[in-house]
Structures are given as C-alpha cells and as structure tokens.
Amino acid sequence: VQTEWQVSDKVRNFLQDVEGNPLQGLEAADKAWSFLRSDAFTKLPAAPAVTTREGQTAPAPGDKDVTCDVVVAGGTLGIFVAAALAVKGNKVAVLEQGKLVGRTQEWNISEKELLALVELGILTQDELNKAIITDYSPQRVGFSPDGVDYELATINGVLNLGVDPLSLIAMVKDSFLRNGGILLEEHAFKQAEVFDDGVVLTSERRSGSKAVARGAGGAAAFDDDSTDGGIVKVTAKLMLDAMGNFSPVMRQARGYAKPQGVCLVVGTCARGPWVDNSKGGDLIYSFTPIKGDRQYFWEAFPSQDLHGSKEESRTTYMFTYLDADGQRPSLATMFDDYLDLMPSYSGAKGPQGQMPKVEEMKVSRALFGLFPSYTDSPLPVRFDRIVQVGDSSGLQSPLSFGGFGSLLRHLHRTTTAIQDALDCEIVRKEELTAMQPYLPSLSTMWLFQKAMSVSVGKNVFDADIINKVLTSNFKTMDKLGNGVMMPFLQDVIQAPGLAATIGGMSVFDPFLVPPLLRWVGPTPVLIWTYHFVMLFAYSLLFQVTQIAGPLVKPLTEKKDSENFVRRRWLDALKYGSGNDY
C-alpha cells in the first residue's frame, strides 16, 4: 500500500536549498526503508534473480556480449575487488547501474585497512595519499548516564583518515582499466543464469542515469531511471555480487527474509558557527536517554568541503540501532530529531553564550542511509558460481554503517580465495561456501547491537540503561589498555580482550550486571554464549596452526577442492578469532 511521504516543514525548508537535491534523496531512502519494514519485502518477485540451468551449457555469446573470468555486479565497492583480481592477471568485467563515481561525502577509515590497496598493487602509496583529505586526532567516546558525563578523549588512529571517494574510486577504476578490466557503466542487472560451464549475467542499458549516488545504504535501488532495452550478456566462470544491501541476488539467497538489525543514519557536512574542530572528532557519543523506542548516538569529525569551499567543515552523523518493525519511524522523522538535538550536541556557543540556530548552518551536503544486518552472516554461498562480496555478503559488523572498512579488511582474504577458486576450478556452492565461513568474532558483535537497541513496546525500566552499560564497558576497556580497546573500536573482537572486559565489568560495576541481563534477555545471552565459546575455540585452534605450521603446510598445498576448503578453514580460524587485527 503506497502512502504519501510525510516530511515536516522544518526538514523540508532545511534541505530544499542544499546542493544535490537531498530532499529527493531522503524521500528515496525513506521509500527503501518503508519497503524494508513492510510485508512486501518478504514476498517473492515475479521472476527470480538467479536461475539454475542444470544439465545445460551456456549459449554462445553475441557480438556485443562479453566473456571473462569473473563478472562483478555492483561497482562502488565491487571495483576494489575487481581491481585486485585484474592485477593478478584475470579478465574481469564490472557491471554498474549508473556512472562509476564516488559520492560527495568522505569515507572514514583507519590507515591499516586502507594500506591493503597498496599491498595488493592496486594503487601506489603516492596515489593513495592523494585520496586522503583529512587526518585528525584525537577521537572521543562519551556518554551521559543520569546526567553524569563520562568522556574518553585520548584515542588516536581509529577512523581518523577521511578519504575522498570521488578521487579514490577514479584512481582504482583507472588501475582496473590499465590491467585489462572491462567496465560496463549504466547497465542494470536483470538476471543471472547458472549453467554447467559458466554463469551468464544479463544486463540492460539504462537511460537517464545520473553520475551521482542517490543516498547511502540502498536508496539508489529505488530510483526512477528507466532502461532502454539494450541487452548485454556477460558470461563468466564466477559472478561476484557486490550490489549491496538490497541486492536481488542476496535477497533471493536469504529467502527474502527481513534483516534482524538495521542502523539508521542521518547527518550533515556543514560550515559556519557550528564548526569546532579543535578537539578532534567523536567515534561514538550519547548525551540523551532512550526516547521513543530508540537510543541516539553521534559521530563527528573534521572534513573537507568537497564542493570547493575553503571554510572549516565538520561532518556530523546521528545514528540508532533497531529492527525492521513496521512501527519504526521514518528517516524524515529522525532528521527532525537531528535538527532538534544538533545545537546541544555541537557545543558551539555565540559571543553571548547563545546556541547557534539551525538556519545558520552552511550545509554542503545532507547525509542519510539505512544499513541492514543479518545474524546469519557472512552469507553462505547458495548458488553455484555466485559469491557475495561487500555489503551483500554480510561481512560488516552489525554496529557499523557502511561496508568499506570491512571490505578492505577482508580484501586480501577475499581476493586470494577467489583466485584460488579460479585456479582450482571450484564452482560448486558446497565448496565455494568455504569462502564465507562462520566467524565467531563477527557473531559475538550481535549482543552489543542487541544491548544498544530498543524493541518496539519494550519495557524501558531505566531510560539510561544503554548509556550506563556503555560507560561501564569503556571504563573497563580503558583500564585494560589499548590491547583491548583498539581492536574493539575497529569492529574486531578477540577472545582475551572480550573475556577481560566482561570480567572487569563484573568486578568494577557488579550492580550493573543484573539489569544488563534483564535488558538483553535470556535467549540472546544464551546464543551469544555459544559464539563466545566458539571464539575461544577458534583462538586456540589458530594458535595451534601457527605453532604446527610446518606440519600443516603440506596438508594444504595441492591445487584441488579438498585443499581449497582446508585453506579457507585456516582463513576462518584467523579472521574468526580476530587475529587478522
């Protein structure tokens, strides 16, 4: 049932003069969010995205068709995987529904993750340095339980680099093309057919595409661009699905199930009296209690105005964790709350101590998005010859909004596994699924997401419970040192640090444990306990394989399916225990 989009006059007036028509983008993002919350999301489409043609061989390609080793559907993040595979000498094609360009909003990331692009030969260090537009410190975390402020403002090196996606993707695209890559821009994915000897991806040329992104987190899947009927088919040994959170292939693989978690984000990049970059940025900050079935968090950092202004700029996000319940509010409603709370959060004051007005913000761009996450992640391979990468794979933490960091963190592992599959001629889902293994380090993150969210209609016995838990958690990690704090802040959970944090919270704040268990509930705690035990098991087994390296190596050297699976198992032990950090 289609209903008229509701947006307040305050939000409409605030956004209507901002460059890039963010009001239209917000409506598109809300359309995606409404669809995700509706029963329509779980219904089968008229035609499946993937069809298996068992016992049949792929048809001969036409004059305008493409034949390659790997086809990547979805270019914004897929281009990074494609460029790495092209460097290795593979013939790779990338399909992108619009122009392959970055967004006019910076991506924040840590240096170690970004260096994967140099290590894999995609970019030189000089090229990478050109894409880095900000480098700030320190980073702050802070919470205000019961009106008592707790702040930790001594963190450095976490998400401190701001990258210009426009220049970064342009350089990676150039690298891809120099290494023989085939780029099909303005071609929309229509379907994939899996044959005995290959996968054939059908695309349709788009008309009216714009070389801009229409909102983060999946809103671009709901634009109004049409296709003009020009069909191009790509035949490959493997297909990589990088079409993001609303990928039709991913949705079919998940049985059209709703996600168990969603992160909603709104924000701005602005100049003017609101900006104070003297104290660095915020990784996570909360100064309000639970209200209206949601807890708001904030992130902010110095930024560069990608539209050319030389004035000091600051990007500010407000985000919340929730589920896909139909009663959840719209992004437009959340943007209303953002405008109401922004003056207090900014801390900016005028000459007489007055707060600046919203109307005084010089907004370069407005930001908004939705980022679904599934407990069954990474997504196991469901089809022969098709593997998910990027956001569609579910590799990102349920606490993060955006899969750029997790994609780069796993880029070595992902591209090595794909190359191994090509070399060993691995195409069956039963063997390919070893590339998407169970990772306890990722699964344990779900209890944190559960603790930081509020179910619709939940009995909120203490409106500050989330702020209290996070204060206790960060106080404990601060006492335990950077060896515990730093991996956690970069979405990596390790068994020793997690055990020490839980033990420390029980010792330093024992009276918080009963209300925390009451808040989370027994079932999530039992499920998490299993993942916690498996995290220790993976950590122990990883250490065993390190010690027994000379004995293990001969068991994994052969280029066959059995050894392919063994190599993926070793990867799973490393990444599943957090020892990739």
C-alpha positions in Angstrom: 0.0 0.0 0.0 1.5 3.3 -1.1 1.1 6.2 1.3 2.1 9.8 0.8 5.6 10.6 2.2 5.5 12.7 5.3 8.1 15.3 6.0 7.9 18.3 8.3 8.2 21.9 7.1 11.3 22.2 9.2 13.2 19.4 7.4 11.8 20.5 4.0 12.9 24.1 4.5 16.3 23.0 5.8 17.0 20.7 2.8 15.4 22.4 -0.1 18.3 24.8 -0.9 21.1 22.3 -0.3 23.0 21.3 -3.4 22.3 17.9 -4.9 18.5 17.8 -4.1 18.9 15.9 -0.8 15.1 16.2 -0.2 14.5 13.9 -3.2 17.3 11.6 -1.9 15.7 11.5 1.6 12.4 10.5 0.1 14.1 7.7 -2.0 15.9 6.5 1.1 12.6 6.5 3.1 11.0 4.6 0.3 13.6 1.9 0.7 13.2 1.9 4.5 9.4 1.7 4.2 9.8 -1.3 1.8 12.2 -3.0 4.2 9.7 -2.7 7.1 6.8 -3.9 5.0 5.5 -7.4 4.4 6.2 -6.8 0.7 9.9 -7.2 1.4 9.4 -10.9 2.2 7.3 -11.7 -0.9 8.8 -13.5 -3.9 9.2 -11.3 -7.0 7.6 -12.1 -10.4 10.9 -13.6 -11.6 13.9 -14.8 -9.6 17.2 -13.0 -9.8 19.1 -16.3 -10.2 18.0 -19.4 -12.2 20.0 -22.6 -12.3 20.0 -24.4 -15.7 21.2 -27.8 -14.5 22.4 -30.1 -17.3 22.6 -27.2 -19.8 25.6 -25.4 -21.3 25.8 -21.6 -21.7 24.6 -20.2 -25.1 27.2 -18.8 -27.4 27.8 -15.1 -26.8 26.6 -12.5 -29.3 28.7 -9.8 -31.0 28.1 -7.2 -28.2 28.3 -9.7 -25.3 31.3 -10.2 -23.0 33.2 -13.3 -21.9 35.5 -13.1 -18.9 36.9 -15.0 -15.9 34.9 -13.0 -13.3 32.0 -10.6 -13.6 31.4 -8.2 -10.7 27.8 -6.9 -10.4 27.9 -3.5 -8.5 30.8 -1.2 -8.9 31.0 1.2 -6.0 32.6 -1.4 -3.7 33.0 -4.1 -6.3 35.6 -2.1 -8.2 38.1 -2.7 -5.3 37.7 -6.5 -5.6 37.7 -6.3 -9.4 40.9 -4.2 -9.5 42.7 -6.6 -7.2 41.7 -9.6 -9.4 42.7 -7.7 -12.5 46.2 -7.0 -11.0 46.5 -10.8 -10.7 46.0 -11.2 -14.4 42.4 -12.2 -14.6 39.9 -11.0 -17.2 37.3 -9.1 -15.1 34.2 -7.3 -16.1 32.3 -4.8 -13.8 28.7 -4.0 -14.2 27.4 -0.7 -12.7 23.8 0.6 -13.0 25.0 4.2 -13.1 28.3 6.0 -13.7 31.0 4.5 -11.6 31.8 7.6 -9.4 32.3 8.1 -5.7 29.9 10.0 -3.5 30.5 13.6 -2.4 30.8 12.5 1.2 34.1 11.3 2.7 34.6 7.8 3.9 36.4 7.5 7.3 38.8 4.6 7.7 41.9 3.6 9.6 45.3 3.6 7.9 45.9 -0.2 8.3 42.8 -1.1 6.3 43.5 1.5 3.6 47.0 0.1 3.0 45.5 -3.0 1.6 45.1 -1.1 -1.7 48.9 -0.6 -1.9 49.8 -4.1 -0.7 47.7 -5.6 -3.4 49.2 -3.5 -6.1 46.0 -1.6 -6.9 47.4 1.9 -6.1 50.8 3.3 -5.2 51.4 5.0 -1.9 51.5 8.4 -3.6 48.2 7.7 -5.3 46.6 6.7 -2.1 47.9 9.8 -0.3 46.1 12.0 -2.9 42.8 10.5 -1.9 43.3 11.2 1.9 41.8 14.6 2.5 41.7 14.7 6.4 43.7 13.2 9.2 42.6 14.1 12.6 43.1 13.3 16.3 42.2 12.7 19.0 39.0 10.7 18.9 36.5 10.8 21.7 33.9 8.5 23.1 31.4 9.7 25.7 28.1 9.0 27.4 25.9 10.8 29.9 24.1 8.3 32.2 21.8 10.0 34.7 23.2 13.4 33.7 26.8 12.5 34.7 29.2 12.9 31.8 31.9 10.3 31.0 34.4 11.1 28.3 37.5 9.4 27.0 39.3 11.7 24.6 42.7 10.1 24.3 42.0 7.7 21.4 44.2 8.0 18.3 44.4 6.2 14.9 40.8 4.9 14.7 38.7 6.0 11.6 41.0 9.1 11.6 41.5 9.3 7.9 39.0 10.9 5.7 39.1 9.7 2.1 37.6 11.4 -0.9 35.5 8.7 -2.7 35.4 10.7 -5.9 39.2 10.6 -6.4 39.7 7.2 -4.7 37.3 5.4 -7.0 38.5 7.3 -10.0 42.1 6.0 -9.3 41.0 2.5 -8.6 38.9 2.5 -11.8 41.9 3.7 -13.8 44.0 0.9 -12.2 41.3 -1.6 -13.2 41.2 -0.5 -16.8 45.0 -0.3 -17.1 45.1 -4.0 -16.1 42.6 -5.0 -18.8 39.4 -4.6 -16.9 36.1 -4.3 -18.8 33.7 -1.6 -17.4 30.0 -1.6 -18.3 28.6 1.6 -16.9 24.9 2.4 -17.0 24.0 -1.2 -17.3 21.4 -2.6 -14.8 21.5 -6.1 -13.6 18.5 -8.1 -14.8 19.2 -11.8 -14.0 21.8 -14.4 -13.7 21.6 -17.9 -15.1 23.9 -20.6 -13.8 24.9 -23.3 -16.4 27.1 -26.3 -16.1 30.0 -24.5 -17.8 29.5 -20.9 -16.7 27.3 -18.1 -15.3 25.6 -15.7 -17.7 24.6 -12.3 -16.4 22.0 -10.3 -18.4 22.2 -6.6 -18.1 20.0 -3.9 -19.7 21.4 -0.5 -20.7 19.9 2.4 -18.7 18.6 5.7 -19.9 18.6 8.9 -17.8 21.2 7.6 -15.4 22.9 10.3 -13.3 26.6 10.1 -12.3 25.7 10.6 -8.6 24.8 8.4 -5.8 21.2 8.8 -4.6 21.6 8.2 -0.9 23.5 5.7 1.1 22.6 2.3 2.3 20.4 1.1 -0.6 18.2 4.0 -1.6 19.7 4.0 -5.1 17.9 0.7 -5.7 14.6 2.7 -5.8 15.4 5.4 -8.2 13.2 6.2 -11.2 15.7 5.7 -14.0 14.4 3.5 -16.8 16.0 1.1 -19.2 16.0 1.4 -23.0 16.1 -2.2 -23.9 19.8 -2.6 -25.0 20.8 -6.0 -23.7 24.4 -7.1 -23.0 25.2 -10.6 -21.6 28.3 -11.4 -19.7 29.5 -15.0 -19.5 32.0 -15.8 -16.7 33.4 -18.6 -14.6 32.3 -16.8 -11.4 30.0 -13.9 -10.6 30.6 -11.7 -7.6 27.5 -10.0 -6.2 28.5 -6.5 -4.9 25.1 -4.9 -5.3 24.8 -4.0 -1.7 22.2 -4.2 1.0 19.3 -4.5 -1.5 20.9 -6.9 -3.9 18.2 -9.0 -5.6 20.7 -12.0 -5.6 21.4 -11.6 -1.9 17.7 -11.3 -1.1 16.9 -14.5 -3.0 19.8 -16.3 -1.3 18.4 -15.2 2.1 14.9 -16.4 1.2 13.6 -12.8 1.1 13.8 -12.6 4.9 13.9 -9.3 6.8 17.1 -8.3 8.4 17.4 -8.8 12.2 19.1 -5.4 12.7 19.2 -2.0 10.9 21.4 1.0 11.5 19.6 4.3 10.5 21.8 7.3 9.9 21.2 11.0 9.2 23.6 13.9 9.2 25.2 16.9 7.5 28.5 18.3 6.4 28.4 21.9 7.4 30.4 25.1 7.8 29.7 28.2 9.9 29.2 28.8 13.6 28.5 25.2 14.2 32.0 24.1 13.5 34.6 23.5 16.2 37.3 21.0 15.1 39.8 22.0 17.8 39.1 18.9 19.9 39.2 16.3 17.1 36.2 14.1 16.5 33.7 11.7 18.1 33.7 7.9 17.5 30.5 7.4 19.5 28.8 9.8 21.8 25.4 9.8 23.5 24.0 12.6 25.7 20.3 11.7 25.7 18.4 8.8 27.3 16.2 6.3 25.5 13.2 8.0 23.9 10.5 6.7 21.6 11.9 3.1 21.3 15.3 4.3 20.2 18.7 5.5 21.6 20.5 8.1 19.6 24.3 8.1 19.1 26.5 10.6 17.4 29.7 10.6 15.4 31.5 13.7 14.1 34.9 14.6 12.6 36.7 17.3 10.7 36.0 17.1 7.0 36.8 18.9 3.8 34.0 20.5 1.7 34.1 18.5 -1.5 32.2 21.3 -3.2 35.2 23.6 -3.1 34.8 25.8 0.0 37.9 26.5 2.0 36.0 27.2 5.2 36.5 24.8 8.1 33.9 21.9 7.8 32.6 19.2 10.1 30.6 16.1 9.3 28.1 15.0 11.9 26.1 11.8 12.0 23.3 10.8 14.3 22.5 7.1 14.2 20.5 4.5 16.0 20.2 0.7 16.1 16.9 -1.0 15.7 15.0 -3.8 13.9 12.7 -3.7 10.8 9.5 -3.5 12.7 6.7 -1.8 10.8 6.2 0.7 13.5 9.7 2.2 13.3 9.8 5.9 12.4 10.9 7.3 9.0 14.3 8.8 8.2 12.5 12.1 7.8 11.2 11.9 11.4 14.8 11.1 12.5 16.1 14.1 10.6 13.6 16.2 12.6 15.2 14.9 15.8 18.6 15.5 14.4 17.8 19.2 13.9 16.3 19.5 17.3 19.3 17.9 19.1 22.2 19.2 17.0 22.5 22.6 18.8 23.0 20.8 22.1 25.4 18.2 20.7 27.6 20.7 18.8 28.6 22.5 21.9 29.1 25.7 19.9 28.3 29.0 21.5 27.9 32.5 20.3 29.6 35.7 21.7 27.0 35.9 24.5 26.9 32.2 25.1 23.9 31.6 22.9 23.4 28.4 20.8 23.5 29.0 17.1 20.4 28.5 15.1 19.8 25.7 12.7 19.2 28.2 9.9 22.8 29.5 10.4 24.3 26.2 9.2 26.1 26.4 5.9 25.2 22.9 4.7 27.4 21.4 1.9 25.6 18.1 1.9 23.0 16.2 3.8 23.6 12.6 4.6 21.2 9.7 5.3 21.1 5.9 5.0 20.0 2.6 6.2 22.2 -0.4 6.7 20.6 -3.8 7.3 22.4 -6.7 9.0 21.6 -10.3 9.4 22.5 -12.7 12.2 23.3 -15.4 9.5 26.4 -13.6 8.4 28.6 -13.9 6.4 26.0 -15.1 4.0 26.7 -18.8 3.0 27.0 -19.4 -0.7 23.6 -20.5 -2.0 24.3 -20.8 -5.8 26.9 -22.5 -7.9 29.4 -19.9 -9.4 28.0 -16.9 -7.4 29.6 -15.4 -4.3 28.6 -12.2 -2.4 31.2 -9.6 -1.6 30.9 -6.2 0.1 27.7 -5.3 1.9 25.7 -8.1 0.3 28.0 -10.6 1.9 27.1 -9.5 5.5 30.8 -9.3 6.5 30.4 -5.8 8.0 29.8 -5.5 11.8 26.1 -5.0 12.8 27.4 -1.9 14.6 28.9 -0.2 11.5 27.1 1.9 8.9 28.9 1.1 5.7 30.9 -1.8 4.4 34.0 0.0 3.1 36.1 -0.8 6.1 35.2 -4.4 6.3 35.6 -4.9 2.6 39.2 -3.6 2.8 39.9 -5.5 6.0 39.0 -8.8 4.2 40.3 -7.8 0.7 43.4 -9.9 1.0 41.4 -13.0 2.1 38.6 -12.5 -0.4 40.7 -12.0 -3.5 43.1 -14.8 -2.5 40.2 -17.1 -2.1 38.6 -16.1 -5.5 42.0 -16.6 -7.2 42.3 -19.9 -5.5 38.8 -20.9 -6.7 39.7 -19.9 -10.3 43.0 -21.9 -10.2 41.4 -25.0 -8.7 38.3 -24.6 -10.9 36.0 -24.5 -7.9 32.5 -23.6 -8.9 30.1 -25.7 -6.8 28.3 -24.0 -3.9 29.3 -26.8 -1.5 33.0 -25.8 -1.9 32.6 -22.1 -2.6 30.7 -21.6 0.7 34.1 -22.2 2.5 34.9 -18.6 1.3 32.1 -17.3 3.5 32.7 -19.2 6.8 31.2 -18.8 10.2 33.2 -16.1 12.1 32.7 -16.0 15.9 34.4 -12.6 16.0 31.6 -11.2 13.9 28.8 -13.2 15.6 29.7 -12.0 19.1 29.1 -8.4 17.9 25.3 -9.1 17.9 25.0 -8.9 21.7 26.4 -5.4 21.6 23.9 -4.5 18.9 21.1 -6.0 20.9 22.2 -4.2 24.1 22.3 -0.8 22.2 18.8 -1.1 20.6 15.3 -0.9 21.9 12.5 -3.2 20.8 9.1 -1.6 19.9 7.0 -1.6 23.0 9.8 -2.8 25.2 9.6 -2.2 29.0 12.2 0.5 29.4 12.8 0.2 33.2 15.7 2.6 33.0 15.9 5.1 30.2 19.7 5.4 30.8 20.5 1.7 30.8 22.3 1.8 27.4 24.4 4.8 28.5 25.3 3.1 31.8 26.3 -0.1 30.1 28.5 1.7 27.5 30.1 3.8 30.2 31.0 0.7 32.2 32.2 -1.1 29.1 34.5 1.8 28.0 35.8 2.5 31.5 36.8 -1.2 31.8 38.5 -1.3 28.4 40.3 1.9 29.2 41.7 0.3 32.4 42.7 -2.8 30.4 44.7 -0.7 27.9 44.9 -0.3 24.1 45.4 -4.0 23.5 41.7 -4.4 24.4 40.3 -1.1 23.4 41.8 -0.6 19.9 40.6 -3.9 18.2 37.1 -3.3 19.6 36.9 0.2 18.2 37.7 -1.2 14.8 35.0 -3.9 14.9 37.4 -6.7 15.8 36.5 -8.9 18.8 39.3 -11.1 20.3 38.7 -13.7 23.0 41.2 -12.5 25.6 40.0 -8.9 25.4 36.4 -9.8 25.5 36.8 -12.1 28.5 38.8 -9.4 30.3 36.2 -6.8 29.6 33.3 -8.9 30.8 35.3 -9.9 33.9 36.3 -6.3 34.5 32.7 -5.0 34.3 31.6 -7.7 36.8 34.3 -6.6 39.2 34.2 -2.8 38.7 30.4 -2.5 38.3 28.8 -5.6 39.7 25.4 -4.0 40.3 25.0 -3.3 36.6 25.1 -7.0 35.6 21.6 -7.9 36.7 19.8 -5.0 34.9 22.0 -5.6 31.8 21.0 -9.3 31.7 17.4 -8.2 32.2 17.7 -5.7 29.4 19.2 -8.0 26.8 17.1 -11.1 27.7 18.0 -14.7 28.3 17.7 -16.0 24.7 20.2 -13.5 23.2 22.6 -14.2 26.1 22.4 -18.0 25.5 23.1 -17.6 21.8 25.9 -15.2 22.5 27.5 -17.7 25.0 27.8 -20.2 22.2 29.6 -17.7 20.0 31.8 -16.7 22.9 32.8 -20.3 23.4 33.5 -20.7 19.7 35.6 -17.5 19.7 37.9 -19.2 22.3 37.9 -22.4 20.3 38.9 -20.6 17.1 41.6 -18.6 19.0 43.1 -21.8 20.4 43.0 -23.6 17.1 44.6 -20.6 15.3 47.5 -20.7 17.8 47.9 -24.5 17.2 48.1 -24.0 13.5 50.7 -21.3 13.9 52.8 -23.5 16.1 52.3 -26.5 13.9 52.9 -24.5 10.6 55.5 -26.9 9.1 53.1 -29.8 9.7 50.0 -28.0 8.4 51.5 -26.6 5.2 51.9 -30.0 3.3 48.2 -30.7 4.0 47.1 -27.6 2.2 49.4 -27.1 -0.8 47.7 -29.1 -3.5 45.5 -27.2 -6.0 42.4 -29.3 -5.6 38.9 -28.9 -4.0 39.9 -30.7 -0.8 42.9 -28.4 -0.2 40.9 -25.4 -1.3 38.5 -26.0 1.6 41.4 -26.6 4.0 42.9 -23.2 3.1 39.6 -21.5 3.7 39.4 -23.2 7.1 42.7 -21.7 8.0 41.5 -18.3 6.9 38.4 -18.8 9.1 40.4 -19.5 12.1 42.5 -16.4 11.7 39.6 -14.0 10.9 37.1 -15.7 13.1 39.3 -15.3 16.1 40.1 -11.7 15.4 43.8 -12.4 14.7 43.7 -10.5 11.4 44.0 -7.3 13.5 
